[in-house]
Amino acid sequence: MSLLPPLGVPAAHAASAVSPASAASTASTGENGPESRPVYSYENAIRESVWVDTRVDGDTDGRTDRVAVDIVRPREPARQGHRVPVIMDASPYYSCCGRGNESQTKTYDAAGNPVRFPLFYDNYFVPRGYATVLVDLAGTNRSDGCADIGGRSDIQSAKAVVDWLNGRATAYTTRTGTRTVRASWSNGATGMIGKSYDGTIAGGVAATGVKGLKTIVPIGAISSWYDYYFAKGAALFDSGPDGLADAVESDDAHARCAAVQRRLVEGAPRSGDWTGLWSARNYVPDAGKVRASVFAVHGAQDLNVRTKHLGQWWNALADAGVERKIWLSQTGHVDPFDFRREEWVRTLHRWFDHYLLGLDNGIEREPMADVERAPDQWSTDRVWPPSGTRQTTLRPRGGATAGVGVLGTERAEPGATETFTDDPALSEADWSAAIDTSTPGKAGFTTGPLTKDLRLSGSGTVTVTATPSTTSAHLSAVLVDLGPATIRDYTAAGEGITTLDRRSCWGSSTTGDSACFKETAADLASVDYTVFSRGWADLGHAAADGKGRPLTPGKAYTITLDLAATDHVVPAGHRLGLIIAGTDAGLLEPPSTTPRLTLDLPRTSARLPLVGGAPKAAAAPTRTVATSPLKGVRAPHHRTPLPSEPTRY
């Protein structure tokens, strides 16, 4: 586990501060030090569109693609000879699916000038001396080119805009014209922000090392597109990146992008094998190129963009010495504006003021991590994962009843086994509810009641040695907190929030762009157990080369499942459980056969990021007591890739 000193300690890739002349005209001293103030008119702001040349011919029409860039910027600084920094959100969703909890799209007047920008960034930050820039990714809305789902064209769509803001690229006043336009109003300092696909693009652009990108704020972002669609060969969705491209592309892009769609199909085989397409869409190896600071936000119960993406990106940034900050909520795929609104706006304001305006407000010296412990209850850590966290090995052993075993530090006796049969109709909710009961579809192992709180913080793994009865098999590993709690209902439609009828306002409004948004509240559930981390794999991908192979029935295979990053406290009196099973219904596509799997317990273990080491537990029961099913949230529902639920993206 790689740990860094607190934010503010010099680091190899720390973002350099900027001090534009306009900062002095907008800043005054507030409760948390100097901060920008809303001194400029939002109603009279300049609203314009340009088309930036990406220098990529993604649709192979013989000319390089231009992407549409819509801009709202304060009018006064230019008159005063001042340049302003930029807050930028590059997205494929500005016309097809919308942004935010209310699925807002861009709107334009009769002349094609932007009227409404989704979300609050323009309403709040433009009066404070920032420009807000929204970019249509290639192949979407008003841009040329083709959507290539995290590939070169996607990343270059946004990187070219950063280059243009810094005087290194060309933009035009129209999509097809020859009149060029310079970003003479920009000081070059750019911060990228966005949720889901948008945040993914921010990370991908940062991983190019582009100059001028001072900070990124990725929310629920993908760090490797392979890990979005597969987990070590096991399919997480019933379609690939071609389906997502089809959903986000504009109508005219559909007509010209058949070849790109075909390459997406051919390069992303449903076998789950690693290909060159996935290498080109994996940003983790390039974390060392990142020049920007990173403020990462993720839902610990995000079952769409799972926290594996956060964990591997965070660790790579730590190894590279990148300045970073994190918020980890109990929600699913939800924007912090909708689960911690007031604190989010305040913190984001200070973050951008520091990294884009160069104001010394101390935010880089504050605790690195905010973690939601219970609904609307937050704790902080100076570093994350916290000091004292270390990978600790826990091992499963058999119990008095088949499939109901013990989890502890002792290795099982040689030859000890447990068996289960994959049942694709059962989910982690079904397994957890019956963890203390012998059922044919899973093997469960629990500690005794803990004598003190146990905190898990970071990413873990589960290594399984299993013998299948058929030529294909999928595996799931689930960590569960066994004990009563009140949690956010992350499997409900709002993924942990309820949208209310009343609104609150964040910034200035115009007739066409309101700064007032529906408020939300935590959607609560009382439960007897909480699943808090998961991992999956296809046993046929046990080899290290990323290629799947048919299994030999009766032969033992060893594979390591990557658990999603987490930060969870199992309270004293609760038990920690590990469940190993087959298909996790609603989250994993089933294999081609229905295997029976025999676990080799001495060769099966979990390496978990425990704060303070191994758990202190009371003795586990020597016999199983029949219990009624435990109560949890509903089973995860089957999901399709990102745009299928636009209100959440």
Helices and strands as residue ranges (DSSP letters): H 23-26, E 27-30, E 33-36, E 46-53, E 66-73, H 76-79, E 84-91, E 107-108, E 114-116, H 121-125, G 126-128, E 131-136, H 152-165, E 171-172, E 180-181, E 186-195, H 197-206, E 213-219, H 225-229, E 230-231, E 234-235, H 241-248, H 251-256, H 258-267, H 276-279, G 284-289, E 293-299, H 308-320, E 324-329, G 336-338, H 341-357, G 363-365, E 369-374, E 377-381, E 389-401, E 404-408, E 417-421, H 428-433, E 442-446, E 454-458, E 461-468, E 474-488, E 497-505, E 516-522, E 524-538, G 539-541, E 557-562, E 566-570, E 575-581, E 596-600, G 601-603, E 605-611, G 642-644, G 646-648
